[in-house]
Amino acid sequence: MIVIDPPDDAVRLDILVSKNRKISRRVAHNWIRNGRVLVNGEIVKPAYLTSQEDLISCQPDEESPTLAPENITLDIMYEDENLIIVYKPNGMVVHPAPKHTNGTLVNALMYHFEYLSDMGGEGRPGIVHRLDKDTEGIMVVAKTNSVHDHLKKQFKDRTVDKRYYAVVKGNMSEDHYVIDQPVGRIKKKKGRRRGWRMGVKSSTDLDAKDALTMVTVIKRFTTKTLIEVVPKTGRTHQIRIHLAHIGHPLLEDPLYANKMNQKGQLLQAYYLSFIHPDTGKQLTFKRPLSTRLIQTNKVINTPPSSS
């Protein structure tokens, strides 16, 4: 049992638990609902406002997977004493979760590197940002907490330049798109995918978060379009949501393409540029278009990356 000291000022219990245990607010909410967080020995609501006199106890997650190093080959693009640049393949989960307890990027990182930052919380050593399981691409991994903190701030301040290649359904009519639509969690009550998922929301919704995505067409095919995508914000599933919203979902997207049993969205994080936390120099990494994204006999000449 872990005791959490409440702050001087009143704060929602789910927010306090989330920050203290370094877990998402949704996970904290579930812990509280399931009685694993008690206030003065009693179960309360996630919205309970704590006071300095409260005794808050928390039972650690017994279902959390045990982290174990695994000898999994990694595609390392760059490494120094501060950070690692790795190319994550499609199909690999970034960090362990109840349904993915091994074979993750974290398991591989723990085998290949002596030390990694622990600021990401339990189960996420070195992880500064994420890519979805079926999104392949470039990721930066922090070795130390100071570097992790610096990189995290760059992502938060939106100074990290991230660019993606994607293949979407249909022929896009315009050469450029600016998709400025708030996103958030929505509840789907019917069908085989009932439950919570992400989607475009009204700006008046309290939990809606601003999201901005820039799209440039590279090449049009008969039934699909190859594009470059530059997300100016970093919301969960942002690219997948925005493209589906304008009627051009990512091909093979199992969640947003309105078709079951897809193989995994055709999305590649091919470009990443940021300031090195130690040297202050700009680091830029890029990869050519993945053969997984386009299965065609036609030759594709990809233009220079847009600024």
C-alpha positions as CSV (number, residue, x, y, z in Angstrom):
1,M,0.0,0.0,0.0
2,I,1.3,3.4,-1.0
3,V,0.4,6.6,0.8
4,I,0.0,9.7,-1.3
5,D,0.5,13.1,0.4
6,P,-2.2,15.6,-0.6
7,P,-1.0,19.1,-1.6
8,D,-1.9,22.2,0.4
9,D,-4.4,23.3,-2.2
10,A,-7.5,21.3,-3.1
11,V,-7.1,19.2,-6.2
12,R,-9.2,16.5,-7.9
13,L,-8.3,13.0,-6.7
14,D,-7.9,11.5,-10.2
15,I,-5.5,14.3,-11.1
16,L,-3.5,13.8,-7.9
17,V,-3.2,10.1,-8.4
18,S,-2.3,10.5,-12.1
19,K,0.6,12.8,-11.3
20,N,1.8,11.0,-8.3
21,R,1.9,7.5,-9.8
22,K,2.9,8.8,-13.3
23,I,-0.1,7.2,-15.0
24,S,-2.8,8.5,-17.3
25,R,-5.8,10.2,-15.9
26,R,-8.0,7.6,-17.4
27,V,-6.1,4.8,-15.6
28,A,-6.2,6.8,-12.3
29,H,-10.0,7.2,-12.8
30,N,-10.3,3.4,-13.1
31,W,-8.2,2.8,-10.1
32,I,-10.4,5.0,-8.0
33,R,-13.7,3.5,-9.4
34,N,-12.4,0.0,-8.6
35,G,-11.6,0.9,-5.0
36,R,-7.8,0.7,-5.3
37,V,-7.5,4.3,-4.1
38,L,-9.1,5.1,-0.7
39,V,-9.5,8.4,1.1
40,N,-9.7,8.1,4.8
41,G,-10.4,4.4,4.3
42,E,-13.4,5.0,2.0
43,I,-14.1,4.8,-1.7
44,V,-14.8,8.2,-3.2
45,K,-15.5,9.6,-6.6
46,P,-12.6,10.5,-9.0
47,A,-13.8,14.2,-8.8
48,Y,-13.4,14.3,-5.0
49,L,-11.5,17.4,-4.0
50,T,-8.7,16.5,-1.6
51,S,-7.7,18.4,1.5
52,Q,-4.5,18.5,3.5
53,E,-6.0,16.5,6.2
54,D,-7.0,13.5,4.0
55,L,-5.2,10.2,4.3
56,I,-4.9,8.8,0.7
57,S,-3.8,5.3,0.2
58,C,-3.2,3.5,-3.2
59,Q,-2.9,-0.2,-4.0
60,P,-0.3,-0.6,-6.8
61,D,-1.6,-2.1,-10.0
62,E,-1.2,-5.9,-9.5
63,E,-1.9,-6.4,-13.2
64,S,1.0,-4.3,-14.4
65,P,3.3,-6.4,-16.5
66,T,6.8,-7.2,-15.2
67,L,9.4,-5.5,-17.3
68,A,12.0,-7.9,-18.7
69,P,14.8,-7.2,-21.1
70,E,14.4,-9.0,-24.4
71,N,17.0,-9.6,-27.1
72,I,15.0,-8.0,-30.0
73,T,16.9,-6.5,-32.9
74,L,16.6,-2.7,-33.0
75,D,17.1,-0.3,-35.9
76,I,19.3,2.3,-34.3
77,M,19.8,5.4,-36.4
78,Y,21.9,7.4,-33.8
79,E,23.2,7.1,-30.3
80,D,25.2,9.2,-27.8
81,E,25.5,9.4,-24.0
82,N,22.2,11.4,-23.9
83,L,19.7,9.9,-26.3
84,I,18.9,7.2,-28.9
85,I,17.2,7.5,-32.2
86,V,15.4,4.3,-33.2
87,Y,13.2,3.3,-36.1
88,K,10.2,1.4,-34.8
89,P,8.7,-1.1,-37.2
90,N,5.0,-1.5,-37.7
91,G,3.4,-4.1,-35.5
92,M,5.6,-3.3,-32.5
93,V,4.0,-1.8,-29.3
94,V,6.0,0.9,-27.7
95,H,5.7,-0.1,-24.0
96,P,4.2,-3.1,-22.1
97,A,0.4,-3.1,-21.3
98,P,-1.9,-5.8,-20.0
99,K,-2.6,-7.1,-23.6
100,H,1.1,-6.7,-24.7
101,T,3.4,-7.8,-21.9
102,N,6.4,-8.6,-24.0
103,G,8.0,-8.0,-27.4
104,T,7.7,-4.2,-27.0
105,L,10.2,-1.5,-27.8
106,V,10.8,-1.0,-24.1
107,N,11.7,-4.7,-23.7
108,A,14.2,-4.3,-26.5
109,L,15.6,-1.0,-25.2
110,M,16.2,-2.5,-21.7
111,Y,18.3,-5.3,-23.3
112,H,20.4,-3.1,-25.5
113,F,21.1,-0.1,-23.2
114,E,22.5,0.0,-19.7
115,Y,20.5,3.0,-18.5
116,L,17.3,4.9,-19.6
117,S,15.4,7.7,-18.1
118,D,12.6,6.9,-15.6
119,M,10.6,10.1,-15.9
120,G,8.0,8.4,-18.1
121,G,6.8,6.4,-15.2
122,E,6.8,2.7,-14.4
123,G,6.8,0.6,-17.5
124,R,8.0,3.3,-19.8
125,P,11.8,3.8,-19.3
126,G,13.3,6.2,-21.9
127,I,10.0,6.8,-23.6
128,V,9.5,10.5,-24.4
129,H,6.7,10.1,-27.1
130,R,4.7,7.3,-28.7
131,L,3.8,5.9,-32.1
132,D,0.8,3.7,-32.5
133,K,1.5,-0.1,-32.8
134,D,1.0,-0.2,-36.6
135,T,2.6,3.2,-37.3
136,E,6.3,2.7,-38.2
137,G,8.8,5.5,-37.9
138,I,11.5,7.5,-36.1
139,M,11.4,7.9,-32.3
140,V,13.7,9.6,-29.8
141,V,14.5,7.8,-26.6
142,A,16.0,9.6,-23.5
143,K,18.8,8.0,-21.5
144,T,18.8,10.5,-18.6
145,N,16.0,12.4,-16.8
146,S,17.4,15.8,-17.6
147,V,17.4,15.0,-21.3
148,H,14.0,13.5,-21.0
149,D,12.7,16.7,-19.4
150,H,14.2,18.9,-22.1
151,L,12.8,16.8,-24.9
152,K,9.4,16.6,-23.3
153,K,9.3,20.4,-23.1
154,Q,10.2,20.7,-26.8
155,F,7.3,18.4,-27.7
156,K,5.0,20.4,-25.4
157,D,6.1,23.7,-26.9
158,R,5.5,22.2,-30.4
159,T,9.0,23.0,-31.5
160,V,9.7,19.4,-32.6
161,D,9.3,19.0,-36.4
162,K,7.5,15.7,-37.1
163,R,6.5,14.7,-40.6
164,Y,4.8,11.6,-41.9
165,Y,4.1,9.8,-45.2
166,A,0.6,8.3,-45.4
167,V,-1.6,6.5,-48.0
168,V,-5.3,7.4,-47.8
169,K,-8.4,6.2,-49.5
170,G,-9.5,7.9,-52.7
171,N,-8.1,10.8,-54.7
172,M,-7.8,14.0,-52.8
173,S,-9.2,16.9,-54.9
174,E,-6.9,19.6,-53.4
175,D,-3.1,19.7,-53.3
176,H,-3.0,21.1,-49.8
177,Y,-5.3,20.8,-46.8
178,V,-5.3,22.5,-43.4
179,I,-7.4,20.5,-40.9
180,D,-8.2,22.5,-37.9
181,Q,-10.6,20.4,-35.8
182,P,-10.7,19.8,-32.0
183,V,-10.5,16.1,-31.0
184,G,-11.3,14.2,-27.9
185,R,-12.9,11.0,-26.5
186,I,-16.3,10.0,-27.9
187,K,-18.5,7.2,-26.9
188,K,-19.7,4.7,-29.6
189,K,-22.7,2.8,-28.3
190,K,-23.5,0.5,-31.2
191,G,-21.7,-2.0,-33.4
192,R,-18.7,-4.2,-32.8
193,R,-16.6,-1.3,-31.7
194,R,-18.8,0.0,-29.0
195,G,-17.0,1.8,-26.2
196,W,-14.7,4.8,-26.1
197,R,-12.6,6.0,-29.0
198,M,-11.2,9.3,-30.2
199,G,-12.9,11.6,-32.7
200,V,-13.6,15.1,-33.9
201,K,-15.5,17.1,-31.3
202,S,-17.2,20.5,-31.0
203,S,-15.0,23.3,-29.7
204,T,-17.6,23.9,-27.0
205,D,-17.1,20.5,-25.5
206,L,-15.1,20.8,-22.2
207,D,-12.8,17.9,-23.0
208,A,-12.1,19.0,-26.7
209,K,-8.5,19.7,-27.4
210,D,-7.3,21.8,-30.3
211,A,-5.7,19.9,-33.1
212,L,-4.1,21.1,-36.3
213,T,-2.9,19.0,-39.2
214,M,-1.3,20.1,-42.5
215,V,-1.5,17.8,-45.6
216,T,0.3,18.0,-48.9
217,V,-0.5,15.6,-51.8
218,I,2.6,13.8,-53.3
219,K,1.0,11.5,-55.8
220,R,-2.5,10.4,-56.8
221,F,-3.3,6.8,-57.8
222,T,-6.5,5.3,-59.1
223,T,-8.1,4.7,-55.7
224,K,-5.6,6.1,-53.3
225,T,-3.4,9.1,-52.6
226,L,0.2,9.3,-51.2
227,I,0.5,12.4,-48.9
228,E,2.8,14.1,-46.5
229,V,1.3,15.0,-43.2
230,V,2.6,17.5,-40.7
231,P,0.8,17.5,-37.3
232,K,1.2,20.9,-35.6
233,T,-0.2,19.4,-32.4
234,G,0.3,16.0,-30.9
235,R,-3.1,14.6,-29.9
236,T,-3.9,10.9,-29.6
237,H,-4.7,9.4,-33.1
238,Q,-4.8,13.0,-34.5
239,I,-3.7,12.2,-38.0
240,R,-5.9,9.1,-38.2
241,I,-9.0,11.1,-36.9
242,H,-8.5,14.2,-39.1
243,L,-8.0,12.2,-42.3
244,A,-11.1,10.1,-41.7
245,H,-13.0,13.3,-40.9
246,I,-12.4,14.7,-44.3
247,G,-13.4,11.5,-46.0
248,H,-9.9,10.1,-46.7
249,P,-9.1,7.6,-44.0
250,L,-5.7,5.9,-43.9
251,L,-5.7,2.7,-45.8
252,E,-5.8,-0.4,-43.6
253,D,-6.7,1.6,-40.5
254,P,-8.5,-0.9,-38.3
255,L,-10.2,1.8,-36.2
256,Y,-11.1,4.8,-38.4
257,A,-11.5,3.3,-41.9
258,N,-15.0,1.9,-41.1
259,K,-13.9,-1.6,-42.0
260,M,-13.1,-4.5,-39.7
261,N,-9.9,-6.6,-39.7
262,Q,-7.7,-4.1,-41.4
263,K,-3.9,-4.9,-41.4
264,G,-2.7,-1.7,-39.8
265,Q,-2.8,1.9,-41.0
266,L,-0.3,2.9,-43.8
267,L,1.5,5.7,-41.8
268,Q,5.2,6.3,-41.5
269,A,6.9,8.9,-39.2
270,Y,9.7,9.5,-41.7
271,Y,11.1,12.8,-40.4
272,L,12.1,14.0,-36.9
273,S,14.0,17.2,-36.0
274,F,14.7,18.8,-32.6
275,I,17.3,20.6,-30.5
276,H,19.8,18.4,-28.8
277,P,19.4,19.0,-25.1
278,D,23.1,18.9,-24.4
279,T,24.8,20.5,-27.4
280,G,22.0,22.9,-28.4
281,K,22.4,21.9,-32.0
282,Q,19.6,20.9,-34.4
283,L,19.4,17.2,-35.0
284,T,17.4,16.0,-38.1
285,F,16.7,12.4,-39.0
286,K,14.8,11.1,-42.0
287,R,13.9,7.8,-43.8
288,P,12.8,7.2,-47.4
289,L,9.3,6.1,-48.2
290,S,8.6,2.7,-46.8
291,T,7.8,-0.1,-49.3
292,R,5.0,-1.1,-47.0
293,L,3.0,2.1,-47.8
294,I,2.9,1.7,-51.6
295,Q,2.5,-1.7,-53.3
296,T,2.6,-0.7,-57.0
297,N,4.8,-1.2,-60.0
298,K,4.8,2.5,-60.6
299,V,7.9,4.5,-59.7
300,I,7.3,7.1,-57.0
301,N,9.6,10.2,-57.0
302,T,9.0,11.8,-53.6
303,P,9.6,15.5,-53.6
304,P,11.9,17.3,-51.1
305,S,10.3,17.7,-47.7
306,S,8.3,20.8,-47.2
307,S,9.5,23.3,-44.6
